[in-house]
Each structure stands twice: as structure tokens, then as C-alpha cells.
Amino acid sequence: MNDKTQRFQLPTNLELDTKTILKEVYNALDEKGYQPIDQIVGYILSEDPTYITTHNNARSLIRRVDRDELLSELVINYLK
């Protein structure tokens, strides 16, 4: 029996880390004329995705990161 099943796997270098995602979201918000810090804080506090623009796929990007993980990363980096 000849198994011709092909497996597809995304390269690991396409996975974005939290810092990269946050920077991209910040830049997208800034490009659209929003106050990026205010918008990101609003998103973190409410988990309402409408705080984040869809410009440059920013809303989809930020939703890849668990809100608790995002908050944890911010606190860790703030305290460094």
C-alpha cells in the first residue's frame, strides 16, 4: 500500500513571540492615528478586541496571545 499523505507543518520561525506581536500591534495603532498605549491598556483590561485596529492584521495578532500571558510578560519586563 502506497501512502501518499502529505503533511504540512508551518516553519517555527513564523511563530511570533509576545514582544514582536505587541510591537506590531503598537505600530498598527500608531499608523492609524490612535494612542497605542491607551488602546492596548483598554484591550488588556477589557479583553474587548475592538480596542485594537484590524489594520495590518493587528487584531488577529493580539488575539494569539493569552491576555494573562501578555500581562505577565509586561510585568516581568517592567521589573527587569
DRENPA-3360 file (N, C-alpha, C; in nm, 2 decimals, always signed):
BEGIN
1 = MNDKTQRF = +0.08/-0.12/+0.00/+0.00/+0.00/+0.00/+0.09/+0.12/+0.00 ~ +0.06/+0.21/-0.09/+0.14/+0.33/-0.11/+0.07/+0.45/-0.04 ~ +0.13/+0.50/+0.07/+0.07/+0.61/+0.14/+0.13/+0.74/+0.09 ~ +0.04/+0.82/+0.02/+0.08/+0.94/-0.04/+0.03/+1.06/+0.04 ~ +0.01/+1.04/+0.17/-0.04/+1.15/+0.25/+0.08/+1.25/+0.27 ~ +0.05/+1.37/+0.25/+0.15/+1.48/+0.27/+0.11/+1.55/+0.40 ~ +0.21/+1.58/+0.47/+0.19/+1.65/+0.60/+0.24/+1.79/+0.58 ~ +0.17/+1.89/+0.63/+0.20/+2.03/+0.62/+0.23/+2.08/+0.76;
9 = QLPTNLEL = +0.34/+2.14/+0.78/+0.38/+2.20/+0.91/+0.44/+2.33/+0.88 ~ +0.39/+2.43/+0.95/+0.44/+2.57/+0.94/+0.58/+2.57/+1.00 ~ +0.67/+2.64/+0.94/+0.81/+2.66/+1.00/+0.80/+2.73/+1.13 ~ +0.88/+2.69/+1.22/+0.87/+2.75/+1.36/+0.92/+2.90/+1.35 ~ +0.99/+2.94/+1.25/+1.03/+3.08/+1.25/+0.92/+3.18/+1.22 ~ +0.80/+3.12/+1.18/+0.69/+3.21/+1.15/+0.61/+3.24/+1.28 ~ +0.64/+3.16/+1.39/+0.57/+3.19/+1.51/+0.63/+3.32/+1.57 ~ +0.54/+3.40/+1.61/+0.58/+3.53/+1.66/+0.58/+3.53/+1.82;
17 = DTKTILKE = +0.67/+3.59/+1.88/+0.67/+3.59/+2.02/+0.59/+3.71/+2.07 ~ +0.56/+3.72/+2.20/+0.48/+3.82/+2.25/+0.53/+3.96/+2.23 ~ +0.66/+3.98/+2.24/+0.72/+4.11/+2.22/+0.70/+4.16/+2.08 ~ +0.72/+4.07/+1.98/+0.71/+4.11/+1.84/+0.56/+4.14/+1.81 ~ +0.47/+4.06/+1.86/+0.33/+4.09/+1.84/+0.29/+4.22/+1.90 ~ +0.33/+4.25/+2.02/+0.30/+4.38/+2.08/+0.35/+4.50/+2.01 ~ +0.48/+4.48/+1.96/+0.54/+4.59/+1.87/+0.46/+4.61/+1.75 ~ +0.42/+4.50/+1.68/+0.34/+4.52/+1.56/+0.21/+4.58/+1.58;
25 = VYNALDEK = +0.14/+4.54/+1.69/+0.01/+4.60/+1.72/+0.03/+4.75/+1.75 ~ +0.13/+4.78/+1.83/+0.16/+4.92/+1.86/+0.18/+5.00/+1.73 ~ +0.26/+4.95/+1.64/+0.28/+5.02/+1.52/+0.16/+5.04/+1.43 ~ +0.07/+4.94/+1.43/-0.05/+4.94/+1.35/-0.14/+5.05/+1.41 ~ -0.15/+5.05/+1.54/-0.24/+5.15/+1.61/-0.18/+5.29/+1.58 ~ -0.05/+5.31/+1.59/+0.01/+5.44/+1.57/-0.01/+5.48/+1.43 ~ +0.00/+5.39/+1.33/-0.02/+5.43/+1.19/-0.16/+5.48/+1.16 ~ -0.25/+5.42/+1.24/-0.39/+5.46/+1.22/-0.43/+5.59/+1.30;
33 = GYQPIDQI = -0.34/+5.64/+1.37/-0.36/+5.77/+1.44/-0.42/+5.75/+1.58 ~ -0.42/+5.63/+1.63/-0.47/+5.60/+1.77/-0.36/+5.63/+1.87 ~ -0.39/+5.63/+2.00/-0.30/+5.64/+2.11/-0.27/+5.49/+2.14 ~ -0.16/+5.43/+2.10/-0.14/+5.29/+2.11/-0.14/+5.24/+2.26 ~ -0.08/+5.32/+2.35/-0.07/+5.27/+2.49/-0.22/+5.26/+2.54 ~ -0.29/+5.37/+2.52/-0.43/+5.37/+2.57/-0.51/+5.25/+2.51 ~ -0.50/+5.23/+2.39/-0.57/+5.12/+2.32/-0.53/+4.98/+2.37 ~ -0.40/+4.96/+2.39/-0.35/+4.83/+2.44/-0.40/+4.81/+2.58;
41 = VGYILSED = -0.39/+4.91/+2.66/-0.43/+4.90/+2.80/-0.58/+4.87/+2.81 ~ -0.66/+4.94/+2.72/-0.80/+4.91/+2.72/-0.83/+4.77/+2.68 ~ -0.76/+4.72/+2.58/-0.77/+4.58/+2.55/-0.74/+4.48/+2.66 ~ -0.63/+4.51/+2.73/-0.58/+4.42/+2.84/-0.69/+4.42/+2.95 ~ -0.74/+4.54/+2.98/-0.84/+4.55/+3.09/-0.97/+4.48/+3.06 ~ -1.01/+4.50/+2.94/-1.15/+4.45/+2.90/-1.15/+4.32/+2.82 ~ -1.04/+4.29/+2.75/-1.03/+4.19/+2.65/-1.13/+4.21/+2.54 ~ -1.16/+4.33/+2.51/-1.25/+4.37/+2.40/-1.16/+4.39/+2.28;
49 = PTYITTHN = -1.17/+4.31/+2.18/-1.08/+4.32/+2.06/-1.10/+4.45/+1.98 ~ -1.22/+4.52/+2.00/-1.24/+4.64/+1.92/-1.15/+4.75/+1.96 ~ -1.07/+4.74/+2.07/-0.97/+4.84/+2.11/-0.86/+4.83/+2.01 ~ -0.84/+4.72/+1.94/-0.73/+4.70/+1.85/-0.78/+4.71/+1.71 ~ -0.71/+4.79/+1.63/-0.74/+4.80/+1.49/-0.72/+4.67/+1.41 ~ -0.79/+4.66/+1.30/-0.77/+4.55/+1.21/-0.66/+4.58/+1.11 ~ -0.61/+4.70/+1.11/-0.50/+4.75/+1.02/-0.38/+4.66/+1.04 ~ -0.32/+4.61/+0.93/-0.21/+4.52/+0.94/-0.23/+4.40/+1.02;
57 = NARSLIRR = -0.35/+4.35/+1.03/-0.39/+4.23/+1.10/-0.36/+4.23/+1.25 ~ -0.36/+4.35/+1.30/-0.32/+4.37/+1.44/-0.42/+4.30/+1.54 ~ -0.54/+4.31/+1.51/-0.64/+4.25/+1.60/-0.62/+4.09/+1.60 ~ -0.60/+4.04/+1.49/-0.57/+3.89/+1.49/-0.45/+3.85/+1.56 ~ -0.35/+3.94/+1.55/-0.22/+3.91/+1.61/-0.23/+3.92/+1.76 ~ -0.30/+4.02/+1.82/-0.30/+4.03/+1.96/-0.39/+3.92/+2.02 ~ -0.48/+3.87/+1.95/-0.56/+3.76/+2.00/-0.49/+3.63/+2.00 ~ -0.37/+3.62/+1.94/-0.29/+3.50/+1.95/-0.23/+3.48/+2.09;
65 = VDRDELLS = -0.22/+3.59/+2.16/-0.15/+3.59/+2.29/-0.26/+3.59/+2.40 ~ -0.25/+3.50/+2.49/-0.34/+3.50/+2.60/-0.33/+3.62/+2.68 ~ -0.44/+3.68/+2.72/-0.43/+3.81/+2.80/-0.35/+3.80/+2.93 ~ -0.36/+3.69/+3.00/-0.29/+3.67/+3.12/-0.14/+3.66/+3.09 ~ -0.11/+3.59/+2.98/+0.03/+3.58/+2.94/+0.09/+3.72/+2.90 ~ +0.01/+3.80/+2.83/+0.05/+3.93/+2.79/+0.08/+4.02/+2.91 ~ -0.01/+4.01/+3.01/+0.01/+4.09/+3.13/+0.13/+4.05/+3.21 ~ +0.15/+3.92/+3.22/+0.26/+3.86/+3.29/+0.39/+3.91/+3.22;
73 = ELVINYLK = +0.40/+3.90/+3.09/+0.52/+3.94/+3.02/+0.55/+4.09/+3.05 ~ +0.44/+4.17/+3.05/+0.46/+4.31/+3.07/+0.52/+4.34/+3.21 ~ +0.46/+4.27/+3.31/+0.51/+4.29/+3.45/+0.65/+4.24/+3.46 ~ +0.69/+4.13/+3.41/+0.82/+4.08/+3.41/+0.92/+4.17/+3.35 ~ +0.89/+4.23/+3.23/+0.98/+4.32/+3.17/+0.99/+4.45/+3.24 ~ +0.88/+4.49/+3.30/+0.88/+4.62/+3.37/+0.97/+4.61/+3.49 ~ +0.97/+4.50/+3.56/+1.05/+4.48/+3.68/+1.20/+4.45/+3.65 ~ +1.23/+4.43/+3.53/+1.38/+4.40/+3.50/+1.46/+4.52/+3.51;
% end
